[in-house]
């Protein structure tokens, strides 16, 4: 674990403009793990973990699946959907944190350098710590975009399976009604 420096400790050798890699203010911007822990500890919330099955997807022979296999597939898709939602929320928080850290580092550098606003912007944009924060921000943004696409695809797959299950239930109910009508006609025609 990297050593943290207090407010009055001298910056480590090689730091840029006195900016430490980890800053107490920056740590305050990163709250997602603390909030998750509080929700678990104080409110008893349990976040779904990664499902034991491999990630479910709709097979090409979907309409040939038995009702039992459709039910299992729907359950797997639902478990993965819940897990994807939690991971998406975590990455969304990480994305916001990365954005806040990038803005904080950029503003801090701008305050520490001399010159015109354009010169300050240039210095801040070229600062390795700001560039690192910008990379983290872009990385979290890309993860969030891909997770949202996975979440949307999972929801569409579940809707499709649900429609098929509903259609099959309707067909079974129609067959039961038709059978009841046939039995009724047969019993009444015997008399």
C-alpha positions in Angstrom: 0.0 0.0 0.0 1.4 3.4 -0.9 2.4 5.7 1.9 0.1 8.6 2.5 1.5 12.0 3.3 -0.1 14.3 5.8 -0.9 17.9 5.1 2.4 19.2 6.6 4.7 16.5 5.4 7.1 17.6 2.6 6.1 16.3 -0.8 8.1 13.3 -2.0 11.0 13.8 -4.3 9.9 14.1 -7.9 6.5 15.5 -7.2 5.2 18.1 -9.6 4.6 21.6 -8.1 4.2 20.1 -4.6 1.2 18.0 -5.6 1.3 14.6 -3.9 0.1 11.5 -5.7 -2.6 10.9 -3.0 -4.0 14.0 -1.3 -6.4 14.1 1.7 -8.8 16.2 -0.3 -8.6 13.7 -3.1 -9.4 10.8 -0.7 -12.5 12.6 0.4 -13.7 12.6 -3.3 -13.6 8.7 -3.3 -16.5 7.6 -1.2 -18.1 4.8 -3.2 -16.5 2.0 -1.1 -17.4 3.7 2.2 -21.0 4.1 1.1 -21.3 0.5 0.0 -19.8 -0.7 3.3 -22.3 1.6 5.3 -25.2 0.2 3.3 -24.1 -3.3 4.1 -23.2 -2.7 7.8 -25.9 -0.2 8.9 -28.9 -1.3 6.7 -28.2 -5.0 6.1 -28.2 -4.6 2.3 -26.7 -7.5 0.4 -25.4 -6.7 -3.0 -25.6 -9.6 -5.5 -22.3 -11.2 -6.2 -21.1 -12.7 -9.4 -23.4 -15.6 -10.4 -21.8 -19.1 -10.4 -23.0 -19.8 -13.9 -21.2 -18.5 -16.9 -22.7 -15.3 -18.3 -26.0 -16.3 -19.9 -26.9 -15.4 -23.4 -29.8 -16.3 -25.8 -29.0 -19.4 -27.8 -29.7 -19.6 -31.5 -32.2 -22.4 -31.0 -34.2 -20.5 -28.4 -37.6 -21.6 -29.7 -36.6 -25.2 -29.4 -35.8 -25.0 -25.7 -38.0 -26.9 -23.3 -40.1 -24.9 -20.8 -37.7 -26.0 -18.0 -34.7 -24.8 -20.0 -36.4 -21.5 -20.7 -37.0 -21.1 -17.0 -33.4 -21.9 -16.2 -32.2 -19.4 -18.9 -34.5 -16.7 -17.6 -33.2 -17.3 -14.0 -29.6 -17.1 -15.2 -30.3 -13.9 -17.2 -32.0 -12.4 -14.2 -29.1 -13.2 -11.9 -26.6 -11.7 -14.4 -28.9 -8.7 -14.8 -28.8 -8.0 -11.1 -25.0 -8.4 -11.0 -24.5 -6.2 -14.1 -26.7 -3.5 -12.4 -24.5 -3.5 -9.3 -21.3 -3.4 -11.3 -22.7 -0.6 -13.5 -23.6 1.4 -10.3 -20.1 0.9 -8.9 -18.4 1.9 -12.2 -20.7 4.9 -12.4 -19.5 6.0 -9.0 -15.9 5.3 -10.0 -16.5 7.4 -13.1 -17.8 10.3 -11.1 -14.9 10.0 -8.6 -12.4 9.9 -11.5 -14.0 13.0 -13.0 -13.9 14.8 -9.6 -10.2 13.8 -9.1 -9.3 15.0 -12.5 -11.0 18.4 -12.0 -9.4 18.7 -8.5 -5.9 18.0 -9.8 -6.3 20.3 -12.7 -7.6 23.2 -10.5 -4.8 22.6 -8.0 -2.1 22.8 -10.7 -3.7 25.9 -12.1 -3.5 27.6 -8.7 0.2 26.7 -8.2 1.6 27.9 -11.5 2.2 31.5 -12.7 1.2 32.9 -16.1 -1.8 33.7 -18.2 -4.9 31.5 -18.1 -3.9 29.8 -21.4 -0.4 29.1 -19.9 -2.0 27.7 -16.7 -4.3 25.5 -18.8 -1.4 24.2 -20.8 0.7 23.5 -17.7 -2.3 21.7 -16.0 -3.1 19.7 -19.1 0.5 18.5 -19.5 1.0 17.7 -15.9 1.6 13.9 -15.4 -0.8 13.7 -12.5 -3.6 15.4 -14.4 -2.9 13.2 -17.4 -3.0 10.1 -15.2 -6.4 11.3 -13.8 -7.6 12.0 -17.3 -6.7 8.4 -18.3 -8.5 7.0 -15.3 -11.5 9.1 -16.2 -11.5 7.9 -19.8 -11.1 4.3 -18.7 -14.0 4.5 -16.3 -16.1 6.2 -19.0 -15.4 3.4 -21.4 -16.2 0.7 -18.8 -19.4 2.5 -18.0 -20.4 2.7 -21.7 -19.8 -1.0 -22.2 -21.6 -2.0 -19.0 -24.6 0.0 -20.0 -24.6 -1.8 -23.4 -24.4 -5.2 -21.6 -27.2 -4.2 -19.2 -29.4 -3.1 -22.1 -28.7 -6.3 -24.0 -29.5 -8.4 -20.9 -32.8 -6.6 -20.4 -33.8 -7.2 -24.0 -32.9 -10.9 -23.7 -35.0 -11.2 -20.5 -37.9 -9.4 -22.3 -37.7 -11.9 -25.2 -37.6 -14.9 -22.9 -40.5 -13.5 -20.9 -42.6 -13.1 -24.1 -41.9 -16.6 -25.2 -42.8 -18.0 -21.7 -46.0 -15.9 -21.8 -46.9 -17.2 -25.3 -46.3 -20.8 -24.3 -48.5 -20.3 -21.2 -51.2 -18.9 -23.4 -51.0 -21.8 -25.7 -51.2 -24.3 -22.8 -54.2 -22.4 -21.4 -55.9 -22.5 -24.9 -55.2 -26.2 -25.2 -56.7 -26.8 -21.7 -59.8 -24.8 -22.6 -60.2 -26.6 -25.9 -59.8 -30.0 -24.1 -62.4 -29.0 -21.5 -64.8 -27.9 -24.3 -64.3 -31.2 -26.1 -64.8 -33.2 -22.9 -68.0 -31.2 -22.1 -69.4 -31.7 -25.7 -68.5 -35.4 -25.5 -70.3 -35.8 -22.1 -73.4 -33.9 -23.2 -73.7 -35.8 -26.5 -73.7 -39.2 -24.7 -76.9 -38.3 -22.8 
